[in-house]
Amino acid sequence: MKNNKGFTILEMIIVLTIIALIFLLTLPNIQQKKEIINTKGCEALIEVVNAQILLYEIDHNVPPTSIGVLISEGYLKESQQTCPDNSKIVISNGEAIGQ
């Protein structure tokens, strides 16, 4: 009697097919979650910038004219002028908005 300790090619094809099918079913869900994370991350970053605008106004009695002013004064970091989805944050009428 022959004692096989390995897998046959058919078993390997079946396993790889199942793994590929699971991957194909989950991939759209992963991409959708990434979009949601980017959107929520941008909303949160805009709220942070709005808070820093208020702090700047309290300290200087005038609203900042641009994000660059907040960065140069140390209220924001350079990386905080761009959302995770690569949209820019600008100040319009004393409020941060994403573009």
C-alpha positions in Angstrom: 0.0 0.0 0.0 1.3 3.4 -1.0 1.4 6.2 1.7 1.0 9.6 0.1 1.8 12.6 2.4 1.3 15.3 -0.2 -1.7 17.0 -1.9 -2.9 16.2 -5.4 -3.1 18.8 -8.1 -6.9 18.7 -8.0 -6.9 19.4 -4.3 -4.5 22.4 -4.7 -6.7 23.8 -7.6 -9.8 23.5 -5.5 -8.2 25.3 -2.5 -6.7 28.1 -4.7 -10.1 28.5 -6.4 -11.8 28.9 -3.0 -9.2 31.4 -1.8 -9.5 33.4 -5.1 -13.3 33.5 -4.8 -13.2 34.7 -1.2 -10.7 37.4 -2.2 -12.9 38.6 -5.1 -15.9 38.8 -2.8 -14.2 40.9 -0.2 -12.2 43.2 -2.4 -15.1 45.6 -3.3 -16.0 45.8 0.4 -12.4 46.8 1.3 -12.3 49.5 -1.4 -15.6 50.9 -0.2 -14.3 51.0 3.4 -11.2 52.9 2.2 -13.4 55.6 0.7 -15.5 55.9 3.9 -12.3 56.2 5.9 -10.9 59.0 3.6 -14.2 60.9 3.8 -14.4 60.7 7.6 -10.7 61.5 7.9 -11.2 64.7 5.9 -14.2 65.7 7.9 -12.2 65.3 11.1 -9.2 67.2 9.8 -11.5 70.1 8.7 -12.9 70.2 12.3 -9.3 70.4 13.6 -8.5 73.2 11.3 -11.7 75.0 12.4 -10.6 74.7 16.0 -7.2 76.1 15.1 -8.9 79.0 13.3 -10.8 79.9 16.5 -7.6 79.7 18.5 -5.8 82.0 16.1 -8.7 84.5 16.3 -8.6 84.4 20.1 -4.9 85.0 20.1 -4.7 87.7 17.3 -8.2 89.2 17.3 -8.4 88.7 13.5 -9.2 85.6 11.5 -6.4 84.0 9.6 -6.3 84.7 5.9 -5.0 81.3 4.8 -3.9 77.9 5.9 -0.3 79.1 5.4 -0.7 81.6 8.2 -1.8 78.9 10.6 1.2 76.7 9.5 3.7 79.5 9.8 2.4 80.5 13.3 2.6 76.9 14.5 -1.1 76.2 14.8 -1.0 73.5 12.2 1.5 71.2 10.6 2.4 71.2 6.9 0.7 67.8 6.5 -2.6 69.1 7.9 -3.4 71.2 4.8 -4.3 68.1 2.7 -7.0 65.6 3.4 -6.4 61.8 3.2 -8.2 61.8 -0.1 -5.7 64.5 -1.4 -8.2 67.4 -1.4 -6.8 70.7 -0.2 -8.2 72.5 2.8 -8.7 76.2 2.4 -10.1 79.0 4.6 -13.2 80.7 3.2 -15.1 83.3 5.3 -13.2 82.3 8.4 -14.1 78.6 8.0 -12.1 75.6 6.7 -13.5 73.8 3.7 -12.2 70.9 1.6 -11.7 71.4 -2.1 
